């Protein structure tokens, strides 16, 4: 899914410390997911990201073919 690192360890003590900016992001994302359940499918948007590395002629051709799909 969408991983978020929300804590880190102190290298000296090994104690875990939360990262406030990441906690805020995590909470915001959870609220958005909850609100998404309430929306009708027609109101939802979907994004698809195609990643190809290293770029070569075969992968580039596949990426161009995927770009013209109508979903």
BAKEPA-767005 format. One record per atom (N, C-alpha, C): residue in three letters; x, y negated, z. Coordinates in pm, whole numbers, plus 50000, padded with zeros to 5 digits. Layout:
! BAKEPA-767005
alaXYZ ...
END
This chain:
! BAKEPA-767005
unk500835011750000 unk500005000050000 unk500894987650000 unk500724979150098 unk501474966650105 unk502204965850238 unk503414970650245 unk504124970650373 unk504524956550418 unk504404954150548 unk504864941650608 unk505694945350731 unk506914940450738 unk507734942250857 unk507274931750957 unk506774936051072 unk506254926351168 unk507054925851299 unk508124933551307 unk508974933351426 unk510384937551386 unk511324934151473 unk512704938051451 unk513334941751584 unk514474948351579 unk515154952451702 unk516374943751728 unk516554940651855 unk517744933451899 unk518914943251893 unk519974939651821 unk521094948851804 unk521844951551936 unk521754942552031 unk522444944552159 unk521644952952257 unk520344950252267 unk519524957152368 unk518664968152310 unk518414967652180 unk517524977552119 unk516054974152140 unk515804963052209 unk514434958852237 unk513774953652110 unk512494957052093 unk511724952751977 unk511164938652000 unk511254930251897 unk510734916551904 unk509804914251785 unk508624909151814 unk507694906151705 unk508154893451632 unk507804892651505 unk508144881151422 unk506844873351400 unk506664862051468 unk505374854951466 unk504824851951327 unk505684847951234 unk505194844851099 unk504664857451030 unk505264868951058 unk504814881450998 unk503504886151062 unk503364883951192 unk502124887551262 unk500974879451204 unk501204866651180 unk500184858051120 unk499794863250982 unk500774867050901 unk500504872450767 unk499714885450775 unk500084894050868 unk499414906850884 unk497954904950924 unk497704895951018 unk496334893251062 unk495504887150949 unk496104878050875 unk495404871950761 unk495024882450658 unk495944891550629 unk495664902050532 unk494554911350580 unk494574914850707 unk493534923650763 unk492154917050753 unk492074904050780 unk490804896850769 unk490314896750625 unk491244894550531 unk490874894550390 unk490374908350345 unk491024919150392 unk490564932650357 unk489164934950411 unk488904930550534 unk487584932250594 unk486534924550514 unk486854912350473 unk485914904450393 unk485694910550255 unk486684917150200 unk486564923350069 unk485514934350068 unk485364941350179 unk484354951950189 unk482944946450174 unk482744933750209 unk481424927650205 unk481064922350066 unk482054920549981 unk481814914949848 unk481254925549754 unk480454920949660 unk479964929749553 unk481134932349458 unk481104943749391 unk482194947249299 unk482394936649191 unk481314930349146 unk481414920149041 unk482184907849089 unk482244905849220 unk482944894349276 unk484404897149306 unk484824909649293 unk486194913549325 unk487084912049202 unk488364909149226 unk489344908149117 unk490434918449140 unk490994923349032 unk492044933349039 unk493244928648957 unk494414930149014 unk495644926848942 unk496484939448931 unk497044941748814 unk497924953148791 unk499284947748748 unk500314951948819 unk501664947648786 unk502424959248725 unk503004956948609 unk503794967148542 unk505254963448557 unk506024972348618 unk507434969748642 unk508244980348569 unk509224975948495 unk510064985248420 unk511524981048435 unk512324989648496 unk513744986648509 unk514544999348495 unk515605000048427 unk516144989348344 unk515324987848217 unk515264975848164 unk514474973848042 unk515134980847923 unk514374988547853 unk514864994647729 unk513734994047626 unk514014998047506 unk513034996647399 unk511785004947424 unk511955017047476 unk510795025647500 unk509895019747608 unk510495015647720 unk509705009847829 unk509044996847787 unk509754988647712 unk509184975947667 unk507984978447576 unk508074988447491 unk506944991747403 unk505754996347486 unk505995004347588 unk504915008947676 unk504284997347751 unk505114988147796 unk504624976547870 unk503744967947780 unk504174965747658 unk503354957847564 unk502044964947536 unk502074978147524 unk500834985747499 unk499914984647619 unk500454985147741 unk499624984047860 unk499044970047873 unk499744959947825 unk499294946147840 unk498024943347761 unk497744951147655 unk496554948447574 unk495354956847616 unk495504964847721 unk494374972947769 unk493274963747821 unk492054967447794 unk490904960047847 unk490214968947948 unk490354965448074 unk489774973748181 unk488444968248227 
END
